[in-house]
Amino acid sequence: MAFGKTKFGLQKTREGVFSKITRLVSGRKKVDENLLDELEEIFISGDVGVDTTLYLLDKIRIRIRKEKFNNSEELNAIIKDEVSRLMIAPREKEVEAKPYVILVVGVNGTGKTTSIAKLAYHYKNQGKQVLLAAADTFRAAAIEQLSIWGERIGCPVIKHQPLSDPGAVVFDALTAARARQADYLIIDTAGRLHTKVNLMTELNKIRKVIESRMEGAPHEVVLVLDAGNGQNAISQAKEFVKAAEVDSIFLTKLDGTARGGVVLSVKRELGIPVKYIGLGEQKEDMELFDPKEFVEGLFPEP
């Protein structure tokens, strides 16, 4: 089965981790604890995470006992099936709002601003009018970077001077989005994880500004994570989940790492679906996450 960008983007993860699984079970006549121990090591080394690995191994053991599977081909099918089951995402609630307000959060350096540009380009390609808000006012470079992206993709950017009040930027952006009848308003925020209290206070303030200006907004809070950070990304995510009521994950730099297994941990430990994946540096290098396509991309073709 041939897939596009997702399969190509998972090449390092597939070759570095999941091909090992295929080689491990290939030709083995018996499924025993030694084989399962080796499987556990491969999962953990692939940044699937200890908790998620143990969860998957428990499921696999139950299937082996219950269905009496005992050869390599059957084990391979079980592994793939359990990974697929883990990645099933809940059905998204449909929200009809104009503007549809997306609040983007994440640690600086994860590719947050570039991801915002990709999201904006994605919706603009659908014929939607998109407005951007540069509410990461603590870094002049963030405002400048978002402005440059806005020019490239043809999206207006609402911005203030560096160190100005992020809430004021958001207030003005919401006013402008309504006046211009924008379909989407995408808001950038600061990602200073080392000051956790300030981060939570700031994000709460921004939320209150949004809620005061538009009932039911923000309609989506997107957390940007760098796939290359592996399990460290999970730790980062937990802080933002506490502070920002995250709805979905944008996983960046998936093409440049063998740590794509972290997606399984994100789903299992956070309970938040990966919705977008970044597969390059260009504006079009984004895919909507498809669990089936992702799982097929993890495992080498037979």
C-alpha positions in Angstrom: 0.0 0.0 0.0 1.5 3.3 -1.0 1.1 6.5 1.0 2.4 10.0 0.6 4.1 12.4 2.9 3.2 10.7 6.2 4.9 7.4 5.1 7.9 9.3 3.8 8.1 11.4 7.0 8.1 8.3 9.2 11.0 6.7 7.3 13.6 7.2 10.2 11.1 5.9 12.8 10.2 2.9 10.6 13.8 2.0 9.8 15.2 2.8 13.2 12.5 1.1 15.3 9.6 -0.7 13.8 11.7 -2.6 11.2 13.5 -4.1 14.2 10.2 -5.6 15.3 9.6 -7.2 12.0 13.2 -8.6 12.0 12.7 -9.8 15.6 9.6 -11.8 15.0 10.4 -13.0 11.5 11.0 -16.7 11.3 10.5 -17.3 15.0 8.5 -20.5 15.5 7.6 -19.8 19.1 6.3 -16.7 20.9 7.8 -16.8 24.4 8.7 -14.4 27.2 12.2 -13.8 25.8 10.8 -12.6 22.5 8.3 -10.3 24.3 11.1 -8.9 26.5 13.1 -8.0 23.4 9.9 -6.5 21.9 9.6 -4.4 25.1 13.2 -3.1 24.7 12.5 -2.1 21.1 9.4 -0.1 22.0 11.1 1.7 24.8 14.2 2.5 22.7 11.8 4.0 20.1 10.4 6.5 22.6 7.1 4.7 22.9 7.5 5.3 26.6 7.6 2.8 29.5 3.9 3.1 30.5 2.6 2.9 27.0 5.0 0.0 26.2 3.8 -2.0 29.3 0.2 -1.3 28.3 0.8 -2.6 24.7 2.6 -5.7 26.0 -0.2 -6.5 28.4 -2.7 -6.3 25.5 -0.5 -8.5 23.3 0.0 -11.1 26.1 -3.8 -11.3 26.6 -4.4 -11.7 22.9 -1.7 -14.5 22.6 -3.3 -16.4 25.5 -6.9 -15.9 24.5 -6.5 -16.5 20.7 -3.7 -19.0 21.1 -1.5 -17.2 18.6 2.0 -18.7 18.7 3.9 -17.9 15.5 5.7 -14.8 14.1 3.3 -13.9 11.4 0.4 -13.9 13.9 2.4 -11.9 16.4 3.2 -9.3 13.8 -0.5 -8.9 13.1 -1.3 -8.6 16.8 1.3 -5.9 17.3 0.1 -3.9 14.4 -3.6 -4.3 15.5 -2.9 -3.2 19.1 -1.0 -0.1 17.9 -3.9 0.7 15.6 -6.4 0.3 18.4 -4.3 2.6 20.6 -4.3 5.3 17.9 -8.1 5.4 17.4 -9.2 9.0 17.9 -12.5 10.2 19.3 -14.9 11.8 16.8 -14.3 15.5 16.7 -17.1 17.8 17.8 -18.2 20.1 15.0 -18.2 23.8 15.9 -19.7 26.4 13.6 -18.3 29.7 14.6 -17.0 32.8 12.7 -14.3 33.5 13.4 -13.2 30.0 14.5 -10.6 30.9 17.1 -7.5 28.7 17.5 -5.1 29.3 20.4 -1.6 27.9 19.8 0.6 27.1 22.7 4.0 25.4 23.1 7.6 25.8 24.2 9.7 28.1 22.2 11.9 26.2 19.7 9.4 23.5 18.9 8.4 25.1 15.6 5.4 26.9 16.9 5.4 29.9 14.6 6.1 27.8 11.5 3.3 25.5 12.5 0.9 28.4 12.8 1.9 29.4 9.2 1.2 25.9 8.0 -2.2 25.9 9.6 -3.0 29.3 8.1 -1.9 28.2 4.7 -3.9 25.0 5.0 -7.2 27.0 5.7 -6.3 29.7 3.1 -6.0 26.9 0.5 -9.6 26.0 1.3 -10.7 29.5 0.4 -11.0 30.7 4.0 -10.0 34.1 5.2 -7.4 33.8 8.0 -6.1 36.4 10.5 -3.0 35.9 12.7 -2.4 37.4 16.1 1.2 37.9 17.4 0.5 37.5 21.1 4.0 36.2 21.9 5.1 39.8 22.7 8.0 38.7 24.9 10.1 37.9 21.9 10.5 40.5 19.2 11.8 37.7 17.0 8.5 35.9 17.3 6.5 38.9 16.2 8.9 39.4 13.3 8.8 35.8 12.2 5.0 35.6 12.3 4.9 38.9 10.3 7.2 37.4 7.6 5.1 34.3 7.4 2.0 36.4 7.1 3.4 38.2 4.1 4.4 34.9 2.5 1.0 33.3 2.7 -1.1 36.4 2.4 -2.5 36.5 5.9 -2.8 39.8 7.9 -1.1 39.8 11.2 -2.4 41.8 14.2 0.6 42.9 16.3 1.8 45.4 18.9 5.2 46.5 20.0 7.5 43.9 21.8 6.8 43.6 25.6 3.3 44.9 25.2 0.3 43.2 26.8 -0.6 39.9 25.1 -4.2 40.3 26.2 -4.4 43.6 24.4 -3.1 42.0 21.2 -5.7 39.3 21.4 -8.5 41.8 22.1 -7.6 43.8 19.0 -7.2 40.7 16.9 -10.7 39.5 17.9 -12.1 42.9 17.1 -10.4 42.9 13.7 -11.4 39.3 12.9 -15.1 40.2 13.4 -14.8 43.5 11.5 -13.2 41.7 8.5 -15.5 38.7 8.8 -12.5 36.3 9.0 -13.2 32.6 9.0 -10.2 31.8 11.3 -8.2 33.6 13.9 -5.0 31.9 14.9 -3.3 33.2 18.0 0.4 32.7 18.8 1.4 32.7 22.5 4.6 32.8 24.5 6.2 29.5 25.5 8.4 30.2 28.5 8.2 26.9 30.2 10.8 27.8 32.8 8.4 30.3 34.4 5.5 27.9 34.9 3.4 30.2 37.2 3.8 33.1 34.8 2.9 30.9 31.9 -0.3 29.7 33.4 -1.2 33.2 34.5 -0.6 34.6 31.1 -2.5 31.8 29.3 -5.5 32.2 31.7 -5.5 35.9 31.1 -5.6 35.4 27.3 -8.4 32.9 27.6 -10.4 35.3 29.7 -10.0 38.0 27.1 -11.1 35.7 24.4 -14.1 34.4 26.4 -15.2 38.0 27.2 -15.2 38.9 23.5 -16.7 35.7 22.1 -18.8 33.1 23.8 -17.5 29.6 23.4 -14.0 30.7 22.2 -11.3 29.6 21.9 -12.8 26.8 19.8 -9.5 24.9 19.7 -6.3 25.0 21.8 -3.5 23.4 19.8 -0.3 22.3 21.6 2.8 22.2 19.4 5.3 19.5 20.3 8.7 18.6 18.7 8.8 14.9 17.9 12.6 15.0 18.2 12.2 15.6 21.9 10.8 12.2 22.5 9.6 11.5 26.0 10.7 15.1 27.1 7.8 16.3 24.9 5.4 14.4 27.1 6.7 16.2 30.2 6.3 19.5 28.4 2.8 18.6 27.3 1.7 17.8 30.8 2.5 21.4 31.9 0.6 23.0 29.1 -2.4 20.6 29.5 -2.7 21.9 33.1 -2.4 25.6 31.9 -4.3 25.7 28.7 -7.0 22.9 28.4 -5.4 21.5 25.3 -7.7 20.0 22.6 -5.3 18.7 20.0 -1.6 18.2 19.3 0.5 19.5 16.4 3.6 17.3 16.2 6.4 18.9 14.4 9.7 17.7 12.8 8.4 14.1 12.5 10.5 13.7 9.3 13.8 14.4 11.0 13.7 11.9 13.9 13.5 8.2 14.7 11.3 9.1 17.7 8.0 9.0 16.0 6.9 6.3 18.5 6.3 9.2 20.9 2.9 9.7 19.1 1.7 6.5 20.9 2.7 8.0 24.3 1.0 11.2 23.5 -2.3 9.4 22.8 -2.0 7.0 25.7 -0.7 9.2 28.5 -2.3 12.5 27.6 -5.5 11.3 26.0 -5.3 14.2 23.5 -5.4 13.4 19.8 -2.6 14.3 17.5 -4.4 16.3 14.8 -1.6 17.8 12.7 1.9 16.6 11.8 4.7 18.7 10.4 6.9 17.0 7.8 9.3 19.7 6.7 10.0 23.4 6.8 7.8 24.7 3.9 4.3 26.1 4.3 2.7 23.1 2.6 4.7 20.5 4.7 1.7 19.7 7.0 -0.7 16.8 7.0 -3.9 16.2 8.9 -3.1 13.2 11.1 -4.7 10.0 9.9 -4.3 7.1 12.4 -4.6 4.4 9.8 -2.0 6.0 7.5 0.3 6.6 10.5 0.2 3.0 11.6 0.8 1.8 8.0 3.7 4.2 7.8 5.3 2.8 11.0 5.5 -0.8 9.8 7.6 -1.8 6.8 5.6 -3.3 3.9 5.7 -7.1 3.8 
